[in-house]
């Protein structure tokens, strides 16, 4: 579905390192998708690449993200669509290499992913699978409303977090710069410009 696909591509575009298409495509279409022809395969892959480019442009702008959701506001259909969107995002996170959890602290990771875990239903499922009590309906509604309210901001913040960490640190000169007319540091007694400072 386009909602889950957009969620997944948002995570792909926000990964700690670029994810090649050969890695995220199976997550999008399945390990062995069936195509009617080679032309259909190329067309679908082209559409997905264009979708990723559009998502990346929106995330790079850092101002807004037009979520692909279905149903009226606050309707059950839209809640299901939002759950699909967030599940797609988590699938995109799982496609990252290196994994998010190896590049961020546990506290940072919780802040980055908790809205998706709540809205996708994974938090509730994890509690049930562990035999733990889940929160009361009123508290669950509060948690979901809060996660939804801040969802776009979290998506944009996650992209900014990884982007900033992908920029290499500037190279710093460890020793002071030697003037061309100063003695060469190699100890030859010659001026730097006539020794190791010569242009080759």
N, C-alpha and C positions, 0 to 999 in steps of 0.2 A: 504494500500500500504506500502511496506517496507520503503519508504522514510519517510512518516509520522509516521510510527511506530518507526523508529529509533529516530526521533525528540522527540516523546513522551517519550521514554525510557530514553533519555538523561536527560530530566527534572525530571523523576521519580528517576533516580540515583543521581540527584543533589539536592533533596528536603531538606528543613530544618530539617525534621525528616523522618525516613524510612517509605515508603508507602507500606502497605501489598498488596500482589497480589490480594486479594479479592476486593481492592479498585481500582487498576489501570487496572485490566483485563476488567471490563465492559467498561472502556474508550477506550480500545484497540479493543474489539470485539463487543461491544454493550451490552445492558442490558440482552438480551435473545438470545444469539447466537445459531444458529441451527447446531448441529453436527450429522453426519450420525450414529455415535456410540460412546460409552464411550471410546473406543480405540482411535478414531479420536480426541476426546476432549483432552485426556491425551497427545497425540502426539503434538497437536498444542500448548497446554499450556507449554509443555516441550520445544518446539522450542522458544517460547517467553521468557521463563526463561533463556535459553541459550543466546538469543539475548541480554537480559538485563545484563547478566554476562559479555558478550563481551564488551558492551558499558561501563559498570562500570569499567572494567579493563583499557580501553583506557582513560577514564576520570581520573582515579586515577593516571595513569602514568603522566598525565598533560603535555604531549608533543605534541600530535597530535590526530586527530580524522578523521577516514576515513568516510566521508559523503556518504551515500547511495543516489545517485542522478541519474536521467535518462536524456538522451539527450546529445547532444554535448555542449561544453562550450559556454555560452552566447546565446544558442538557446532558442526559445520560449518553447520548451519541457522541457529544464532544468530549466527555470524560473518557470514553473508550478510545477515542481518537488520540487524546492527549497521552493516555497510557501507552498506546502503540508508538507514539512519537518518542516517548521517554525510553521505552524498551529498545527502540532502534538506536537511540543515543548510546545506551549501555552496550549494545552489540558492537557499535563502532569503537567504543573505548576498549573492548576486549580484543579488537583487531590490532591494537597499537603494539609496536615493537621498537624500542623498549616499552614495557608495560607502564602505565601511569603510576602504579603503586611502587615501582622501583625508582621513580624520579621525584616523588612528592612525599611529604610526611603523612602519617596516618590522619592527623588533624586536618591538614590541607585537603587530603583526598575526601574526607567526610564532607567538608564544606563544598567541594566541587561536585560531588556525585549524589549527595543525600536527596536533593529534590527529585532526581530521576528515579532513585530507588523507591521513594515514597509514591510518586505519581504512577509509576509503572506497575505497582502492586508487589514488587519484589520484597519490600520490607515486611508486608503482611504475610506473604508466603513463607519467608524465612522464619518468622516467628511461629507460624503453624507447624512447619516442618520440624522445628526444634522443640515442639511441645510447649512453647512459652505462650503466656497470655498476651493478646494483642490489645491495643488501646481501645477505650470506649469509642462508640460511633461519633460522639461530639468532638472528642479529641482528634480522631482521625480526620474529620472534616476540617478542623482548624489547621492541622498539619498540611493537608492537601491544598487548602486555600492559600496558605502562606507559601508553599512550594510553587504553586502556580503563579502567584503574584510576582515572584522573583525569578521565574524560570529563564526568561530572555536575558536578564542581567547576568545570571549565572553562566549561561552559554557564552555570552560575550566575554565575561571575566575569565572563563576557562581558556578561551582562545588567546586572550592577552597574556595569561600566565605562561603558557607554553611558548608563545611567540617570543616573549622577552627572554626566556631561557635558551632559545635557539640562536640568539645573537652572540657570536664569539667575543670573548673579552679582548680589548685592544692590546696589541703587543707593546710592552713597556721596555724601554732601553734600560738594561741592568747597569751599565757603566756610563759615565758622563761622555758626551760627544767630544771627540778630539778635533781641535782646530787644525786646518790644513798646514799651518805654519808652526805648529807645536811639534815637539819631539815625538816620534812614533812610539807607541806603547810597547812595541816588540823589543825595544832596547838596542836597536841598530845604531842609534845616534843621529840618524837622518831625520829630516823633517817628514812629518806624516805624508805630505803631498808627494814626496819623492820616494816613499817606501810603500807601505800597505794602503796608502790613500790614493795611489795612482789609478787612473781609469784604465781599464783593460778592454 
